[in-house]
Amino acid sequence: METLAQLAALIRRRNQLEQEITALIGRPAQLGHLGEYIAAHTFDIVLEQSAAQKGFDGRFADGPLQGRTVNIKWYAVRQSILDINTSAPPEYFLVLTGPKSAMLSSRNQTRPWRIDHVFIFDASQLIEHLQQSGVVIGVATSVRKLWWDAAEIFPQPRCPLLLLSDAQCAMLKLFGSTIDA
């Protein structure tokens, strides 16, 4: 009984935090909505009015990708997988992740909401690479490490598609770990 009472108290605290986050972002406090909110403010993306827009979440408002559609993902850990809908692909995937996952099991593991890495993929190029490699595309599509590395824009600016300003890097660091990524 004591464990359940402690769990109930923790859930009440979590629910209060979710209400505060929802009031701030205007959508439920779920990882996907939060990632979209953070990305919109960091990368100057205009989000679609409906969170159920098929294929993409918004469009870049300026810069080299101005007007291009983007699907935003936030994964608490980087497991080298990406959800891809080939029936309505965006022009770009912008992926925020926490640390690389080394765990074989989720038992006794936490998944803190952190942003340690950011990647941008040209969707058509990525899908073409995956198809040529014989990868099954869909939910939890396996993406090779070399493609992740080539798409990284934060903290290592390896991909020239989107170069980040110092201000953008500072915004992303607000959500990162306390150790070097």
Residue pairs with C-beta under 8 A, 6 or more apart in sequence:
17 29
18 28
18 29
19 29
21 29
21 34
22 28
22 29
25 33
25 34
25 37
27 33
27 36
27 37
27 51
31 74
31 75
31 76
31 113
32 72
32 73
32 74
33 51
34 74
34 113
35 72
35 73
35 74
35 96
36 47
36 51
36 57
36 58
36 72
36 74
38 74
38 96
38 115
38 171
38 175
39 45
39 57
39 70
39 72
39 74
39 94
39 96
40 46
40 47
40 58
40 72
41 171
42 168
42 171
42 172
43 60
43 94
43 162
43 168
44 60
44 61
44 62
44 63
45 57
45 58
45 59
45 60
45 61
45 70
45 72
45 94
46 58
46 59
46 61
47 57
47 58
48 56
48 57
48 58
51 57
54 85
54 88
55 69
55 71
55 85
55 87
55 88
55 89
55 90
56 69
56 70
56 71
56 88
56 90
56 91
57 70
57 71
57 72
57 90
58 69
58 70
58 72
59 67
59 68
59 69
59 70
60 66
60 67
60 68
60 70
60 92
63 162
64 161
64 162
65 91
65 92
65 161
65 162
68 91
68 92
69 90
69 91
69 92
70 90
70 91
70 92
70 93
70 94
71 89
71 90
71 92
71 93
71 94
71 123
72 94
72 95
72 96
73 82
73 83
73 93
73 94
73 95
73 96
74 95
74 96
74 97
74 113
74 115
75 81
75 95
75 96
75 97
75 98
76 97
76 98
76 111
76 112
76 113
76 114
77 97
77 98
77 99
77 100
77 101
77 103
77 111
78 97
78 98
78 99
78 100
78 101
78 116
78 117
78 148
79 101
80 142
80 143
80 144
80 145
80 148
81 140
81 141
81 142
81 143
82 93
82 95
82 121
82 140
82 141
82 143
83 138
83 139
83 140
83 141
84 93
84 123
84 126
84 127
84 130
84 137
84 138
84 141
85 138
86 127
86 137
86 138
89 123
89 124
89 127
90 123
91 122
91 123
91 124
92 120
92 121
92 122
92 123
92 161
93 119
93 120
93 121
93 123
93 126
94 118
94 119
94 120
95 118
95 119
95 120
95 121
95 151
96 115
96 117
96 118
97 115
97 116
97 117
97 118
97 119
98 111
98 112
98 113
98 114
98 115
98 116
98 117
98 177
99 114
99 116
99 177
99 181
103 109
113 175
114 175
114 176
114 177
115 172
115 175
115 176
116 155
116 176
116 177
116 181
117 152
117 154
117 155
117 181
118 152
118 153
118 154
118 172
119 148
119 151
119 152
119 153
119 159
120 151
120 153
120 159
120 161
120 162
121 147
121 151
122 161
126 143
126 147
127 137
129 147
130 137
130 141
130 143
131 137
133 144
135 141
135 142
135 143
149 158
150 158
150 159
151 158
151 159
152 158
152 159
153 159
153 161
153 162
153 163
153 164
154 164
154 168
154 169
154 172
155 169
155 172
155 176
155 181
157 163
157 164
164 172
